[in-house]
């Protein structure tokens, strides 16, 4: 029996106490009262044995008047080996001794906690609930029943209390699923993430190893606590001897309070859980860390469920400034995603917190003379957007390119839809690391877990499915997915029956599906090449085309004055312009008879010479802008595929912008990564040198053109100067298998059956 099962009855008692709140509170609001009260009761029990001694020492140090408040706190904590303490005269028992002053005394009790604990507890905003409970005549009874629950460490050890608290948070948050969904990840998703991240990594098994784990979007701390459980659980942990250091950052006050409280009730220091915006806005405020809350730390493992599909407008200026000014010396060197989804920014942030890879040193470590690092592993859950959103050369594509070309993407696991409380979309776990094992070097594994789903009896908001974890009668999907990951095999198939899913009972259980595939890093890259076709025009001078000339910008601007204040000059310019317009139209009228029977000139050079000679004879200098307007489509020209190719002064074909197309050409097989191509930044925006890249891929692109384009468009060519590199992970495409449609006779039969049923129902209605 594990700790959670052994002590679950304590959580059940607190869960049932919440029924006292019915009336003033709706069930989704119960957590506002019950979670902070549970925390306060646990802390009350933890401090019980040292309470009187702490108060006595505090009074003595205060009376000495030698130390400031911060120093006094440190001295008390050191003296009694505590991470927090309370200097209020009250305990839960004493609070109940004076019911009439309970509200005021409870506030005094909360205010008596040492500063670090108090800052966490205050984020619950529980003092606002005290008045509401008092006004509803519920405060005394609720506090009385919570005080009767024995949460003393002698009754519930720290790690077991962590499990109890985690279970309570989950149950209360599921009641408030839509409201809390942004900060609460389903437990089975977290279990899968931590299993994938830790189980097959040698570092986690080192005896007595100090392991740093970090979540930059910590929420209620589920990923940190689940990691702790998997590694150091005394009964079933991977390495109970490990010394874990948990780090996190969270910007939602209540979630931060829950995360910090989880650490406190387990007797751990909360200094590494930071309240603030991980990305940063550049607008600092008191008590809130704006930006990286652990600027000097590196971590062995990182996990996150960052907000996806969420705009990062508040952080835009700050993040863009860091990207422009610091480039790869900052967090966001490769590029920035579009403004409507900042999920990839969190992954870049985590990569910047990696330990140096084994066998390598980063620049800072080299200066210090330190040896190579141990590397890091990252597990992050995304929606589908980071896989493929963004064209070649875009911020998203460049981020993917940088991760893949530096061989950091190890695996992507596709999850079932309808797993999360506030969205039904499909999600994906990315495993990113700079310490790939040798057999995974240069490779990426895709695991198709979209069918590893178990339909829930009762929906929780948008959450209608769960990944089976072997509990409550579900199959252990987590174990199977982890084994697929650990086996690292290509083209693995499983039947629907082997997967074990209850989502569609009518589904063919013998149907065989791909569940694991292995790819080379190069398979996800492509070259976006611009394919040009020549401009071909015919020319004529007739009423329709003359009317188009009259409406052209170049012609109209002849009668527009650039002067602003000199009215006489303005009038003079306009009159001169109108005279010029009239002269031009007169020349065109003179040419028009030559085209009266619909004649067309299909050679621009010939028509241009004719036009120039006629205007010159009329004493009109056909200058550049006007000449271009007359010779352009929409003037005296029209596109004509049968016309001669228009050429520039060097005799090269001119491209037709309307016929311009692009082709995505796969990277040459086995090309060495990373590619010799800079990332676009502020200093080289629009001026990235492609010379070195073309030396490697130009022939490959020409071969593609010859095989795939020229058979259909023999006059096409590639403008190699416009080449771009793109990366995408077309997850669904890789697992798609064509299924022949049903036979027409079978479909027709089904339609006939439906028609008969409809006719029968109509007869029942009319009779």
Buried (B, 14 or more C-beta within 10 A) or exposed (E): EEBBEBBBEBBBBBBEBBEBBEEBBEEBBBBBBBBBBBBBBBBBBBBBEBBEEBBEBBEEBEEEEEEEEEEBBEBBBEBBEBBBBBBBEBBBEEBBEEBEEBBEBBBBBBBBBBEBBBBBBBBBEBBEBBEBBBEBEBBBEBBBBBBEBEBBBEEBBBBBBBBBBBBBBBBBBBBBBEBBBBBBBBBBBBBBBBBBBBBBBEBBBEEEBEBBBBBBBBBBBBBBBBBBBBBBBEEEBBBEEBEBBBBBBBBBBBBBBBBBBBBBBBBBBBEBBBBBBBBBBBEEEEEBBBBBBBEEBBBBBBBBBBBBBEEBEBBBEBBBBBBBEEBEEBBBBBBBBBEEBBBBBBBBBBBBBBBBBBEEBBEEBEEEEEEBBBBBBBBBBBBBBBBBBBEBBBBBBBBBBBBBBBBBBBBBBBBBBBBBBBBEBBBBBBBBBBBBEEEBEEBBBBBBBBBBBBBBEEEBBBBBBBBBBEEEEBBBBBBBBBEBBEEBEEEBEBEBEBBBBBBEEEEEEEBEBBBBBBBBBBBBBBBBBBBBBBBBBBBBBBEEBBEBBEEBEBBEEBBEBEEEEEEEEBEEBBEEBEEBBEBBBEBBEEBBEEBEEEEBBBBBEEBBEBBEEBBEEEEBEBEEEBBEBBBBBEBBBBEBEEBBBBBEEEEEBBBBEEBEEEBBBBBBEEBEBEBEBBBBBEEEEEEBEBEEBBEBBBEBBBEBBEEEBBEEEEEBBBEBEBBBBBBBBEBBEBBEEEEEEEEEEEEEEEEEEEEEEEEEEEEEEEE
